[in-house]
């Protein structure tokens, strides 16, 4: 990792302004009274203006007028004031970020939903036919079939778009992935990719495409916690000028099953058990482990879910994957296979299990809050999009089948090529209208892209639309603003629940002459969508059959690859996760079966888990394949979280600084300013929020208290100088919890001057200032030196050299 550049202590005026700036970038606590907003800082200005507006209404002046007959006949005008700025009435500071999809901020005092109907009138004269996602239709006469006389394929999204809408055109007379967070942003292409694809986002270097991205957990209900051990959804909607493309993936590159036929079984198994509806948002129960222990193809995915990948530090520090193999198609109709990878600018970082459990109780909105606050504070999350490209012939020589969603293509076989970056820079204005109503679908692709024959992908292509019709109340969910494309929509679909468009004319069919043949099919020459004619010819079975390819029977090579590629720290975490999960299982036979399966993936892992469960190792589970192919890659360093530490910055990190009356304010503010200058969000925590009396007369306010923000919510800790402050903190039991949790979770701690006594009292870290401190612990009398060393330590994220199992602290 490159050494993080340090910033010299800011001037005193700047130091005094940074606490106000930092306090304004949080959503869950604040100072007793906001400090005057520094010039040019919108977040601090908003905090000040909100306080001013609220203070202008100290009580309800209309309340007295609610009583009596005379008042009932002549009600008063409602009490109101004019806010100092529009910052007060806006949903988000990021509304200043504009694009062709989100537009600009709302017009003052306006509501365009009640504007004249011109805004929704549609005229299709001279326009080519499109799907409801704005994708031009090349052929409106034929369904997609496996050969000219073959069966119609389930992946024909154009046919299903048309038929499903028709099926739901009449409104019934009476008809009586849950937990997510999202944001707007943009995708910027690094270069044109004409040799690979005609897809709109990749047509020119620097081309900007608006995006809306939703992150989610899988198992839990809408009100469940953010920090559950779970797969995370990573769905990106590209609003391209040729229609909407949805890249709907996860933060793990593989999945539990190989065929969509098993998806309902998987979800039923992992959800709360139906007889008592427990446990919520957790896989540590009998039915899940009963199912996966009988499905050895799940073993590879179990390695990922039991690793730290399943408890990310934030959405901004996790990878994303398209999971399936897709196709890119160029102007000549030539196609290649492609896998999509999102790599975060801020590195891949996770929580510890103890931390995740504690956070779930203190702040179940931990990830949602982090995403919102990063964007509001200007620390915009950013990912690089990379692709693995390989041909059909190359795929046929791999030791695994690229249509198998339980397999990766190791980077050692096919390197990742960076092709663009994605930045999230605008929060939604309304959670329901945007985050809750957004509808992603794997069927939403555009010219230049196509599907593979992955049987799990085929099921997703079908099921997503069906689900959205039920969830969003009818077939016109594509007209909900967050789902509508920026490309024009013209077709002959009509009516149905919640129809917004008002079509002119009498024609709603094709071919026609009464409307001059419009809208007309675009054809291939008119950039209409066409499917790749041949797919994976080397392994295409001609007969219709319900079976899997032979290489789908190899279940353990890549599970072993993943485990062997982890650092010793990560391997211990995987073993601990299996130990915890399987200890929750009440049927011993299921534990034994799972251990038998793990022996085929790793003897070392199976032995660790068995020892943790106090069980003997059973015989290895019989394999489904007689002779497993030899894997091309046995260790892939890129599979470790530590392989992507990020850009070395500390932007967006939340750092708590303890304070109490008698603190040396100058040194604390100097460190605060240095951290803020690096993009971190430092917060001052005292026994109570509000003014803190400093030993040197420096003005200081605590914007969180020791009781309302537990220490494990923060990425690092600063202990203050000042004998009186230290003594006060030593009398507060919360102080010890802050220090011990930060130490136990291997985070960085800075002790300034007499703050060393707090470390010693908590029984962690170095014993004296002259001894070499534990990794990640910085002891300093000088604030400037301490800040520089502390920033360098925080940039390393964690210091796992301190970790013990079970914890010693």
N, C-alpha and C positions, 0 to 999 in steps of 0.2 A: 504494500500500500504506500502511495506517495505520502510524504509527511504533510500534514495539514498546515497551510500557512497560518501563522499567528498574526494577530493584530496588536500593535502597541496600545497601551491604555488610552482611551479617548480623553479629550479635554473634559474638564469638570462640567461644563455646560451640557455636553453631550451625555456624560454619565448620568446627570440628573434627569435627562429626558427619556433614557431607555426604559426605566421601570414603567412609565406611563404607556410607552409603546408596547412593551411586552404584556402588560396587564390587559390591554385592549385586544389582544390576540387569543383570548381564551373564552370559553362559553360556559364555564361552570362555577366561577367564583370571581370576586373582584375586590378592589380596595374599598375602604369605608367611604371615601369620596374621591372621584377621579381627579387626578392632577390636571392642570391646564394642558391642552393638547399641543405637542410640538408642531411647528409649522410643517405642512406637507405630509403629515401622517394621517391617512384617512381613517384607520382603525381607531386611533386615539381621538380623533375629531368626532367620530360617530359616538364613542363612549361619552364624551363630554356633552354632545348635543342631545343624546338620549336622556342623560341626567338633567340637563336644562329643561327639556320638554316635560319630563315627568314631574320635576319640581314645580313647574308652573301650574300644576293641577294638584294642590296639596290635599284637597278633599272634593267630594262630589257636590258641587254647588246646586245641582238640579234636584238633589234628594228631597229637600223640603217641599218642592213643588209637585211631588208625586201624590200628595194627600189632599183630600177635600174636593167637593163638587166643583167649586169655582176654578180650581187649578185644572181639573179634568176637562173643563170646557175650553180652556185656553192654555194648552201646554207650552212650556218655554222652549226656546231654542236650546239644543243640547250644548253643554259646556264644551269648549274646544279652544285650542291654541294652535298657532302656526309654528311648526318646528323650525329651528334655525337653519336646517339644511335638509335636502332630500335623503341624506344618509340615514336619517332617523326612520323613514318610512320604507326604505328598501329592504328586501329580503337578504341581500348579500352584497358585500363590497365588490365581489368579482363580476357584478353586472357591467362593469366597464369593459370587460372582455367581450368583444363582438365577433360574430361570424355570420355567414349566409344562412345558418340554421337558427341560432338563438336571436339574431338581430341585435337591437340595442336595448337600452332600458325602457321600461314602460313610459308612455307619454304621461305627463303630469295630469292627474285628475281624469284620465281617460279609461275607457273600457271598450276595446275594439270588438269584443264579442257581441255587442249590441249595435254595431255599425251597420250601415246598409248592406243588403244581401249581396252586393257586388263582390264582396270579399270571398264568397264561396261559390259564385256562379262559374260554371265550367263550359267552355266552348271548345270542341275537339276538331274544328275545321282545320284541315291541313296538317293534322298531327298524327304521328304513328301510334299504333296500339302499344300499351304498356301493361305491366302487372300493377297491382296496388302499391308496390314498392318503387314504382317509377322505372322499372327495367323494361326496355323495349322488347317486344315479342317478335321473333323472327318468323315463326310458323304458327298460325292460328287454326290450322286445318288438321293436324295430326298429333296424337299423343306420343310420348316417348316410349319406345318398345325395345326389347332385347332382340334386335333383328326385325326385318320388315314383317315377318309372320310370327314374331315372338310375343311374349306377354307384355302388357303395359307395366312400366316400372314405377315403383313406389316413389322414386325420387323426382317424378315429373311435377315439380312445384308449380308450373304454369297451369297444368291441367287441374291440380287440386285447388289452386287459388281461384280458378274460374268456377269449378263445380261446388266447392265449399261455400262460396259466396251465394251462388244460386240456391243452394239447399237452405240457406238462412235468410232469404229475401223477405219472407213473410214473418211478421212479428207475432209470436204466440199470444193468445188472448190473456192467459194468466200463467206466468212461469215465475213461480216463486224462486319459484324458488324463493321463498317468503321473506327472509331477513336480508335486506340489502341496503346499499348506499351507492350514490352515483354522483357524477359530475360531468360538466361539459368541457370540451377542449378542442385540440386540433391535432391532426397528423400531418407531418411534413416529410415528403419523400427526399431521400438523399440524391437519387439519380433516376433517370428514366430506365425502364427495364423492357425495352422492345423485344429483346431476344427471348424473353420469358413470357410476357403477358401484355395484353391490351387493357388491363384493368385500370379504371380511371385514376385511382390514387397514385399510380406509379408511372404516369405518362410523361412527367417532366421533373427535372431536379428542382427542388424547392416548392413543388405544388402543395398547396394547403387544402386539406379536407376536414370539415368539421366532424367531430365525433362526440358521442355520449357514451360513457362507460359506467357499467354497474358492477359492483363487487357484492358478493353474497356468501353466506354460509349455506350448506345444503340441507342438513338434517332438521334444523330447528324451525319453529313457527315464527311468525312475524315479530312477536315480542320476546324472542329468546336472546341469549347473550351473544356478544360478538366474539368472545375469546374461546369458544368451544373448540375441542380437538376435532377438526373437520376439514374436508376439502373446501376451497374457496372458489366460487364462480368468478370468472374474469371475462365479461362480455363487452364487446366493443361494437357500437353501431357507427359505421362510416356513412355520412350523408354525402354521397358522391354525386357528381353532376350526371351520372348515368344510372342513378337509382341507389337504393340503400343496400349496403353490404354489412351483414352481421357476422362477426368472427366471435363465436360463442364458445368459450373454453373455460379452463380451470387454472388454478395455480399449481397444478401437477400435470405432467405430460401424459399420464396413462390413466386407465380407469379400472374398475373392479371386474367388469364383464366384457365379453367379446361380441355379444349379440343382443340387440334391443329386446328380444323375446324375454330376456331375464331381468330387464330393468324394473318392472313392477315388483318382482320378487326381492331384488336388492333393496328397494326403497321400503317395502313392507318390513323387511328384516331389520333395517337400521332405525326406522322410526320408533317412537314409543310403543311398547308392547300393548296390543289392543285390549287386553283384559283389565289393565289398570292405568294405561296411558303414561307409563314411566319407562325409561328416563327421558327427559326433554333435552334435545340437542346433545346427545351423547351416544357413542357406539359401545360403551362398556356395559353390555348386557347380553343375556343368553342368546336371543334370537339372531342378532347380528353375527356373533361368532359361530353359532351353529351353522348359519348359511355359508359364511366365507370359508369355514373349515371343510366344507363339502364342495367348495368351488376352488380348486388349487390354482386356477388361472388368476385368482385374486391376490396371490402371494406378492407379486411385484408391487401392486398398488398398496398393499398393507404396509410394506416397507416405507413407502412415502408417507402414508397417513400416520404411522407410528413415529415418524421422524419429526424434527422441529418444523418442517414445512407446514404441518397442520396447525401450528399455533404462531402465525406470523406476528411480528412486532407491529406492523401497520400494513395497510393496503399499498402504501407507497414503497414498501421494502419487500415486496414479494414478486416473484416471476409470474408470467402468464403463458399459457400454451394453447394452441388450437386443438391439441390432443390427436385428432384424426389426420390421416394423410389426405390432402386435397390436391387439386391440379391447377396449374397455371397454363394458360393457352395464349399463344402469340397470334399475330395477324395472319400467319400462314396456316393456322389450325393445328400447329404442332404443340404437343403438351408434355409437361414434365410433372412429376410428383413434387409436392412441397409440404413441409411442416413449418408452422408458425411459432415463434418464440418472442415473448415480451421480456426484456431484461431491464430492471429498475436502475435508474441513475444513482439512487441513494444506496444501492447494494441490497443483498438478500440477508435480512436479519429477522430473528424470531424471538419469541418470549421463552422463558423457562416454564416448565409445567407448574411449579409452585406459584410463580408470578401470574400465570394465566388464570389459575383457580382463584387467587385473591382478587385480581382485577375484575373477574366476572361478578363478584359481589359488590365491589366498590363502585364500579362503573361499567355496567353491561353494554354501554354505548361506546366503548373505548375506541374501536376502529372507526366507527361513524364520526365520532368527535374529532379524531386525529385527522381524517380526510378533510372535514369541513375547516378545521382550524389551519391546516397547512395552506389551503387555498385562500382563505380569508387573510392570512398573514403573508401571502406572497411567496411561500416556499413551495412552488408548484410541483406536484408529483410529475415525474417524467420517466418514460420507458423508451428503450430502443427496440424497434421491431427487427428481428432477424429471421431468415428463412434457411432451411435445409432443402436443397434442390437435388433430386436424383431421378434418373431415367427409369423406364420400365425394365430395361435390361439389367441395370444395376440392382434394382429391387429384387429381381429374380435370383440374384446370386447371394443375397443376405441369408444368414442362418435363421432368420425369423421372417414372418409374413408381415408386410407393411400395412396390410388391411386389419391387423390385430391391434385393437386399442389398448391392450395390456402390454404393449411393447413400445420402446423408444427406438429411435435411430441414433446410436451414440455419436457424439460430436467427433470422435476419433475416426469414424467411418465417413461421415458427411459433415464437414465444418459448417458453422453458422455464418451466413453472410448478412451483415447489417444493411438494411435498405431504407430505414427512416426512423423518425422519432415521434413520440406522442406526448403531448403536454396537457395536463388537466388544469385549467386556469379559471374556471367559472363554476361556482356552486349553483344548484337549482334554485329557482325562486320559490317553488312550491313542491314539497316532498311528494304529495299524492299525485299532482298533475304530471310530474316528470318521473321521479324515481319509481313510484308505485305503478304507474300506468304504462311505463315503457315496456314494449313487447319485442324481445329478441327471438330470432328464429334462424336456425342453421340453413333453412331453405332460401333465405334472403342473400343471394349472390348476384353478381353483375357480370357482364361480358368480360372475358379474359380470365375467369375463374370457373372451376367445375369441381364436381365431387369425385371421390373414389368409390369403390365398391365395398367399403367398410360397412359390415352389416349393422354395427351399432349406430353409425352415422345415418344410415337409411331410415332407421326407426326414429331418430331425432328429427329428421326432415319432415316426417309425417306428424309426429305427436305434438310438436310445439304449437303449430297453428290451431290444432284441435283444442288444446288447453287454453289458448288465448281467446278463442271464441267464447268459451264458457266463462273465463275469468273477467273479461272486459265487456261482456254483455251483448255480443253479436259479432257479425262478420265485418263490421266497419271500423274495427279497432285501428286500422291503418290511418284513419282520419283524425284520431286523437293527436293533437299538435306534436307531442314528443315523438310519435311514431311516423309522422308524415315525412316523405322525402323532400329534398329540395329540387329534385328532378320533376318535371311536369308529369301528371297522371292523367291518362286518357284511356278509357275502356268502356265496355258496354255493360258493366255490372251496375245494378240499380237497387234501390230500396234497402230493406233490412233495418234492424234496430240501430238507432243513433246515426242514421245517414245525415251527413252535413252538406255534401255537395248538391247543388241544384243544377241539373243538367238541362240544357236547352234542347228543344226539338223533339221529334217523335221517334227517332231511330235509336234502338238499343241492341243492334245485332250486326253481324258481319258474316258474309258480304252483304252490302246494301247498295242501292242506287239513290235512295231518297235523300241521303246526306252526302252524296258524291263519293261513297265508298269509305268515308271517314268514321271513326279512326281506322286506319289501314295497317296491316301487318308490316313491320319494318323490313323483314327479310334479313339475310345475313349481310348483304351489302350495306344496309342501313343501320349497322351496328346492333342488330337484334341479337338476343341471347341464343346461342346454339350450343348443344351438348357435344362433348368429344365423342366421336363415332365409335371408337374402339377402346376398350379398357383392359389393361393387364392381360393381353392376349396370351402371354406365356403360361398363365394359370387359369384361363377361363374354361370352366366346365360348361358344355353346351346344354346338357340336360337340366331340367328344373329339379332341384333336389334340396332336401332339408338336411344339410350337413355342413361341417366346418372344414376348411383346408387342413391338411395334415400338420403343418407347422404350428397351427393354433394349439396343438396338444402339448407343446413344450411350455411349461409353466414356471420354471425356476431359474433359468439362466440369467434373466435380467433382474430378478429379485436379488440374486447373489451379486450381480454387478453393482447394483445400487448400494448394498450394504458394504461391500468391500471398498467402495469408492468414498465412503464417509471417513471423516477424521475420527480418532479414538473418542473424542468428546461426543460427537454425533452418534457413534455406535452405542455408547453407553446410554444416551437419551432414548434411542430406539428400543433397547432392551428394557429400560425403565418403563417406557410407554406400554410395551406388550405385557410387562409384569403387572402394571396398574390395571389395564383393561381386562386381562384374563383373571385377575384376582376378583373382579366384580362378577364373573360368571359363576352361577350357582350349581351347574351340572359338571362334575369332574370329567366326564367322558369328552365333553367339548374341549376342555383344556388339553387333555391328552391328544386329541385329534389335531389341534392346532400346533402343538409341539411336534407331533409326527410330521406335519407338513413343513414346519420351519427347518427341520433337519435336512430337508432336500435343498433348502436355500443356503443355510449357513450352520455348520455344527457349532461354531463359536456363539452365535446368537441364540440358538436353541438351548445351549448349555447355560448361558447367563439367565435366560428366562426361566428355565426349569429350576435353577438354584434359587431364584427370587421367589418362586412359587412353592419351594420346598417339595419338589416332585422329581421322581426319577425320569430319565429320558426314555420315551417309548421308542419302538422301532420306527424307522422312517416310513412315511406313507408311500404306498405303491404309486409309481408314476404312470401317467396316461400315455406315454410314448416309450416305445421299446428302446430306441437308440436316439438319444437327444443329440442334436447337431452341436458341434463345437462352436462356442461363441467367438466372434472376431475380436472382441474387446473384453478384457477381464477386469480392468480398473479404469474408471473415467473420472479424473479429478474434477471435471466440470460439474459433476453431480453433487458436490459438496456445497453447502451454503457458504462456506468460507472462500469458495472460488470467486465469489462476486461481492467483495467488500464495499463496492460503491466508489464514488468519486473522492472519498476521503473527507468530505465536508461534514459539518454537524448541523446543517440547515434543517429546521423543523424539529430538532430534538428538544424535549421538554426537560428542563433542569431546575431542580428545587434548591433554593438557598435558604437555610434556616436563619432565623433572627429572633431577638428578644430585646427588651429594654436593656441598655448598656452595651449594645453591639458597636463595634467600630464601623461606622457607616461608610467611611471613605473607601476602605479596602473592599467591602462588599459591593459597592457601586462600581468600583473599578473592574472587578471580575464580571459583574453584570454587563457592563458596557462591552467588554471584550467578547463575551459570549454572544450578545445580541449582534455585534458587528459581524460575527461568523454565521448569522442566520438562525441561531438557536433561540428558543423561547424560555428565558429564565423567569422563574416565579419566586417571589419572596414569601416564605411561610413563617408565621409566628404563632404563638399560642392563641392569639385573636387577630382577626383582620383589622386593618386600620393603621393609624400612625404608630411608629416604633420610636421610642426615645433613644437616640444614639449617644454614645460616649463623647463623640467629637462634634455634636451639634448639627450633623448633616441630616437633612430632611429625608425620611424613609417611611414608606408605607408597605404593609403586608397585604397582598391581594389574595392570599389563601391562608387558611388556618391549618394547624397541625392535625386537627380532627376532621376537617372536611375534605382533605386531599391526602390520602395515605401515600406513603413514600414509594410504594411499588408502582405507582402510576407514572413515575418519572424515570428518565433515562440516566440521570446522574445526580450527585448530591454535593452541595457546598456547605461546609461547617464554618461558622463565623469566628472572628476574633473578638475579644472583649470579655474580660473576666466576669463582669456582672451578667452579661448575656449567657455565657456558658453555664454559670451557676443556675440561672433561671431555667435553662433548657435541661440541665441535669435533674431538675425537680419535676420534669414533665415526662411521663412514661411514653408519650408518643415519640419523643426524640429517639429512644432506644429502638423503637420499631422502625423508624426511618433508616437508621444506620444499619441495623441487622438485615433488613430486607434488601437494601442496596448492596451490602456486602455479600449476602447469600446468593443474590442474583447476578453476581460477578460484574457489577457496574462500577463506574469510576467515582471516586470520592476525593474531594479537595478539602483539606483541613487548614484553615488560615490561623496562624499564631496559636492562641490558647484553645482554638477549636480542636487541637490534638487531644485535649482532655476528654472530649466527648467520645472520640474513638476508643480511648483507653477505658472509659467507663462502660462502654458497650461491649468490651471484650473482643474487639476485632482489630485487624490491621497491626501496624507497627506499635511497639511498646514505648519507644522513645523517639525523639526527633533525630537522634544520631544514627539509629539503625536503618538498614535498607528496608523501605516499606514494601508491603505486599504489592503484587502487580495491580495497577490501576488505582492505587492510593497515592495521592500527592500531598505532601506536607510542606508548607511554605510560610515564611514570615512576610515575604514580599509579595504583594498582590499581582504585580506584573509578571514576575517569574512564575508564580503559582498558576495564573491564568493560562499562560502559554503551555506549560506542561500539562495542565488539566485538559485543555482543548485537544492536545495531541492524544491524551488517554481516551477521551470521549469518542474521538474519531474511530477508535478500534472497536467500539460498540460494547464489547464485553471482554472480561479477562478470565477465561475458563480455567486458568491455572489454579484459581482459588476454589474451584468447585469440588465438593465431596458428596458422596452418596452412601448413606444418608447424610444430610447437611450437618456440619459440626457447629454451625451458628444458627 
